[in-house]
Amino acid sequence: MELDGAVAVVTGGASGLGAATARVLAGAGMKPAILDINGELGEAVAEELGGIFAHCDVTSGDDMVAGIDAAASLGEIRVVVNCAGIGPPCRTLARDGTPHSLSLFRKVIEINLVGTFNTIRVAASAMMGNQPDGNNDRGAIILTSSVAAYDGQIGQAAYSASKGGIVGMTLPIARDLSVLGIRVSTIAPGIIDTPLLAGLPEPAKASLGQQVLHPKRLGRPDEYAELVMFLVTHRYMNGETIRMDGGIRMGPK
């Protein structure tokens, strides 16, 4: 796939995994379109990388159409990476007997799972207009799941359900889009040192790192971005979910 001059859409691109991915793709000559709700950070990343920022709530159909239209104004969208997501913990039943907030459960599913599908459906429609290359390849879409899809911990019912749904829809969506020459793959990261962990003290982060088989540390956003680049450029990678976790298998807590 010819990446130089093509457009890469990154949801959640203002920080963490998304910002790291936008930097790697821009380094390969792509024009990044940062879709995020954080305007201050998103604008800064877009300016740094010579791309554009579009305020986008991934759960909104109108926001997504506007964001993808803005991205398409830069050129052909060849790469789409879904990094937008949240992961607030909440037990199914608290120790005092309080049940899990239904509105919180719905919010996590709406942002992580429905938001990912919303991105795919609108972006794939835009990618239909791309000229296929010599291998009839119009582009690649990368989804972000989590090891919580397989090893969900205490308090992760909503998060695990949302990330498991992403794993479950990877193959059928890859099958749906195969006729268009669009590949779809998913990354399931382990414990990555992103802003989501910013509130943890350093000893707690170090303890989490020791749970990894090897290397005994937290993963880095740039390592996720490198895997994105591999999936984008490897023409035979399609319909698959790859764990990127250093071999960790999460315990109950």
N, C-alpha and C positions, 0 to 999 in steps of 0.2 A: 504494500500500500504506500502510495506517495504521500508523505506527511508534510513536507515542506510547503508552507503557504496554506495548508488546509486548516479547518477550524476544529477545535476541541471544546466541547461543552463539558463543564465540570460543575455539578450541583454540590452545594456545600463547599465551594471552592475558596471561601474567604479564609479558612484556617485549617489546621490539622491535616488529615489525609488529602483533602481536596486541594489545599494550597500547595502541598508538596507535589501532588500530581500535576497541577497546572504548571509548576516550574519545570518539571522534567519534560512535559510535552512541549512547552515553549522552547526549551533547549534543543528540541528536535526540529525546530522550525515551524511549529504550529502556532496558530493564533488562538489563545484561550478566551473562552467566554465564561465568565464567572457568574453563576446563578446562585444567589444566596439571599438570606433575609438581613444579613449584617452588612449594611451599606458602607460603613466606615472602613472596615477591614477589606470588604470586597473591592471597593474602589481602589484601595491602596495596592492590592495584589494585581488587579487589572492594569493599573498604571505602570507598576514595576515591570510587568511582562509584555507590555504593548498590546494588551487585549481590551476587552470591554467587560463592564459589569452590568448586570440586570437584576433588579430586586425581584426575587421570585420565592413565593411560598409554594413548595413542591406539591402541596395538597390542592392547589387552585388550578383549575383548568385554564382560566383566563391568563393567570400569571405565567403558566408554562408556555402557552402559545406565544405570548409576548416575548418571553425570554428566548425561545427558540427562533422566533422571527428576528430578534436582535442579533443572535449568533449568526444566522444565515446571511445577514447583511454583510458579513465579513468575507463570505465565500462558502465553499462546500463544507458541510459538517461531516467529517470523516470519523470522529471519535467522540463518544459520549461516556462519561464516567459519573456514576451515581455515588456521591459521598455524603449527601445530606442525611442526618439521622439524629435521634436522641435515645437516651437509655436510662431514664429515671428508675431506681429500684423501688419495688413495692411488693410485699408478700401477699399471697392470695388471701391469707387471713392473718391479721396482726395478732401479737401476743395478747392484746386486750379483747380480741374477738371482732375487731373492726374489719369488714371485708374490703378487699381491693377496690379502689375507686374505679367504677366502670368508665367514667369519662377519661381518666388517665390511661386506662387500657386502650380505649378507642383512639386516643391521641397518638400513642406510640405506634399502633398499627397504621393509622392514617398517614403519619409522616414517613415512617420507615418502609412500609410495604406498599401502601397505595401511592405514596409520593414517588417511589421508585418506578412503579408501573406507569404513573402519569408521565414521568419523564420519557420512558421508553416509547410509549405510544405516540407522543407528539414528535419526538426527535426522529423516530423511524420514518414517520410520514415525510418529514423534511428531507431525510437521507434518500428517499426514493428518487429524488431528482438528480442525484449524483451520477456522473458518468462512471460506469464500472471500469476498473483497470483490466489488465490482460488476463487476470484470473477471475474476472467477474465479481470483484470485491468492491463493495460500495462503502464499507466501513465496519467499525467494531463498537459494541456497547459493552461496557464493563459495569457490573453490579457489585455492591458491597454488602456481604452478609457478615457473619461473625462466628467464632467457634461456639458462641452461645446457642447457635442453631442446633448444635449437637450436645454440648455440655452445659446446658443452662444451669445457673446457680440459684441459690435461694434468693428470692426477690426479683427474679428475671423472667417471670412468666410472660409478661407482655413483650419484653425485648426479644426473648427467645422465639416467641410465636412469630413476631415480625420478621426476624432474620431467617427462621426456618421457612417461612413463606417465600422469601427471596430465593433460597436454594431450590424450593419446589417448583418455582415458575421458570427457572433458568432454561431447562431443556425444552419445555413446550414453546417458550418464546423464541428460542434458537431455531426450533423447527418451523414456527410461523414465519420467521424472517429469512429463512434460508433461501427461499425463492427470490428474494431481493438482493442476495449477496451480502447480507449483513450478519456478522458473527456476534454471538452473545456469550459471555463468560462471567463467572462470579468469583470474587476473592472473599475468603472467610478469614479475616485477620484474628490473631490472638490478642494479647495485651500490648497495645501500642501506646507509646508515650505521646499523647495528644492533649489538647486543652480539656478533654473530658476527664483526664486524670489530674488536672492542675490543682485541685483541692486536696489531693493526697499528700501527706508529709513524705519526705524522702525515704525514711525508714520503711514506710509502707510500700513505696514503689520498689525498693530494693528487695523486700520480702516477696513481692509478686514476681520479680525477675528470677528469684531463686527457684520458683516453681517450674521454670522452663527447663526442658531437658538440656539443650545446648543451642546457642550460647545462653548463659544464665543472665539474662538481662531483658528489659522490655524491648519490644520491637520499635523501629523508627519509622516515621512517616515516609522518609525517602526510600526505605526498603519496599514499602507498599507501592510507591510510585514506580519503582523499577519493575515490579511484577506487572503493573498495569502496562508498561511499555512492552514487556515480553508478550503479553496476551494480545496487544494491539498489532504487533509486528509478526507474530508467528501465525502464519496462514492456516495451520492445521488445528489450532486451538479453538474449539467451539463447543458450546453446550455443556461446559464443565465447570465445577466448583473446586477451587484449590484452597486448602487450608494453608495459611501463612502464619505459623504460630510457634516455631522452634520446637515442635513436638509436645507442647503442653496439652494435658488433658485436665480440664478444670474439675476441682472437687466441688462438693455441695456449697461451700462458702470459702 
